[in-house]
């Protein structure tokens, strides 16, 4: 195994660990703490995301993957469009998230 394969394997493992923590948060809530643990599910997700981003950063540094931040805006727009569609289908509640509230409050400012 070369360095590229090793880093890509680490990236795949970190993706799986993020997914596992997200699934726990969906089942038990972001503020839940696993018995015997001192961190909430939200804190555990953040920790795993940090690990994921660290490995991605290593791949960027090696010139193997492009800078990830260039992908943020298009993805955010796509997710917002699908959330709006889901609301029209009745599969997503109309309650606003903190992000949506912040965006709408800022719209009126000039």
C-alpha positions in Angstrom: 0.0 0.0 0.0 1.3 3.4 -0.9 0.7 6.7 0.9 -2.2 7.7 -1.4 -3.9 4.4 -0.7 -3.3 4.7 3.0 -4.7 8.2 3.2 -7.8 7.3 1.0 -8.4 4.3 3.3 -8.2 6.6 6.3 -10.6 9.0 4.6 -13.1 6.2 4.0 -12.9 5.1 7.6 -13.5 8.7 8.9 -16.5 9.0 6.6 -18.0 5.9 8.1 -17.3 7.1 11.6 -19.1 10.4 10.9 -22.0 8.5 9.5 -22.2 6.3 12.6 -22.3 9.3 14.9 -24.9 11.0 12.8 -27.1 7.9 12.9 -26.8 7.9 16.7 -27.8 11.6 16.9 -30.9 10.8 14.7 -32.0 8.0 16.9 -31.3 9.6 20.3 -30.8 13.4 19.7 -27.9 15.7 19.3 -27.8 16.5 23.0 -27.8 12.9 24.2 -24.8 11.4 26.0 -24.1 7.7 25.6 -24.1 6.2 29.1 -20.6 6.4 30.6 -19.6 9.0 28.1 -18.9 12.7 28.8 -19.6 14.1 25.2 -22.9 14.7 23.5 -23.7 13.3 20.1 -23.2 16.8 18.7 -19.7 16.9 20.2 -18.9 13.4 18.9 -20.0 14.4 15.4 -17.8 17.5 15.6 -14.9 15.4 16.7 -15.3 12.9 13.9 -15.7 15.7 11.4 -12.5 17.2 12.6 -10.8 13.8 12.0 -12.3 13.6 8.6 -11.2 17.2 7.7 -7.7 16.5 9.0 -7.3 13.5 6.7 -8.8 15.4 3.8 -6.3 18.3 4.5 -3.5 15.8 4.3 -4.7 14.6 0.9 -4.9 18.3 -0.2 -1.4 19.0 1.0 -0.1 16.0 -1.0 -1.8 17.4 -4.1 -4.1 14.4 -4.4 -7.4 16.2 -3.9 -8.6 19.7 -4.6 -9.4 22.3 -2.0 -12.8 21.2 -0.5 -14.1 24.7 0.3 -14.6 25.5 -3.4 -17.5 23.0 -3.3 -19.4 24.5 -0.3 -21.7 27.1 -2.0 -23.1 24.9 -4.8 -23.8 22.1 -2.4 -25.5 24.4 0.1 -27.7 25.8 -2.6 -28.7 22.3 -3.8 -29.5 21.1 -0.2 -31.7 24.3 0.4 -33.5 23.6 -2.9 -34.3 20.0 -1.9 -35.4 21.1 1.6 -37.8 23.6 0.0 -39.1 20.8 -2.3 -39.5 18.4 0.7 -41.6 21.1 2.5 -43.9 21.3 -0.5 -44.3 17.5 -0.4 -45.0 17.6 3.3 -42.0 15.4 4.2 -40.1 18.2 6.0 -41.7 20.3 8.7 -41.9 24.0 8.1 -40.1 24.8 11.3 -37.0 27.0 10.6 -33.5 26.1 11.5 -31.1 28.5 13.1 -29.3 28.9 9.7 -32.6 29.8 8.0 -33.5 32.3 10.6 -30.1 34.0 10.4 -30.3 34.1 6.6 -33.7 35.7 6.6 -32.9 38.2 9.3 -29.9 39.4 7.3 -31.9 39.8 4.1 -33.6 43.0 5.3 -30.3 44.7 6.0 -28.7 46.9 3.5 
